[in-house]
Amino acid sequence: MAPDPERIPVSILTGFLGSGKTTLLNRLLRLPELRDTAVIVNEFGAIGIDHLLVARASTEPVLLENGCLCCSARGELAVALDGLRRRRARGEIVPFQRVVIETTGLAMPAPIVEALRDPDVAPAFALAGIVATIDGLCGARTLDRHDEARRQAAIADRLVLTKTDVASGDCAALEARLTALNPTAPIDRAADMALGEELLFGAEFDAARIQAVSGGAHPHEGIETFCLVRDRPIAWDGFKLWISVLASLCGERLLRVKGFVAVAEAPDCPFLVQGVQDVFEPPIQLSAWPSDDRRTRLVFITEGLPRDVVAATMDLWSNFGVGA
């Protein structure tokens, strides 16, 4: 996604319990280019430990305890971010340039994204992307048994396989399953790659990649991925109303939405739209199309929400003047 120069980028690092989030984060924080990074660590339980394991960043890690970020601590997250902003403005801490939020293994990112919309937070911070770690040793079993793990993988902008250097197999089957679950996210193996800042802050939305997304349910996952394409530009007010109604009525089943919207009022400057469940980031209007393809292309990752239903509601709004 295109960076917003006026706001500090925030990357959400998620993944199921024991999937290697802290180990990966420690490797990244040792990089010179990430030395000016603030870290917020969440741990479920009354006594926090994970923050003690995180390498020194530009500030001491901020610990949110006794609740995952997607439930009781959501308000605390907004307070923590606003506190970091204020301390940075007063010169009390190193002027960090980015923030990483490491979630507990049971968290869902949607309410975390919502916290970034807090009036005290949104003017200063912007979502840069969601990265999910997948355990190369027991990832398949985890996906089988835990809905949270499937959802975390399905909504991520980037997937990182951990522990592949000690896994008994080559993880090809797990990678294939993750690709079926989330065709739009690149998959990296932490053990094989030269880690860099782009892992957390370079999850670009690739127009060519979403073109390859094909519809189809995955009954063993309960999750469906599809892409809606519209040739004619869409009236912006109509689109906003449609997506708002869809999110309001189907938020829990609307795991991820991301794509480009060709707007009738400004056909040469598309909007980049992304949402998680019923929470949508403020759309970013790009200065130009990233490719020659100027159609509206929206990728949906849903749970129990078929493509035909979503497409029909979009077409319904088209009958009221919204572009087809």
Secondary structure by P-SEA (a helix, b strand, c coil): ccccccbbbbbbbbbcccccaaaaaaaaaaccccccbbbbbbbcccccccccccccccccccccccccccccaaaaaaaaaaaaaaaaaacccccccbbbbbbcccccaaaaaaaaacccccccccccbbbbbbccccaaaaaaccaaaaaaaaaccbbbbcccccccccaaaaaaaaaaacccbbbbccccccccccccccccccaaaaaabbbbbccccccccbbbbbcccccaaaaaaaaaaaaaacccccccccccccccccccbbbbbbbcccccccbbbbcccccccccbbbbbbbccccaaaaaaaaaaaaaacccc
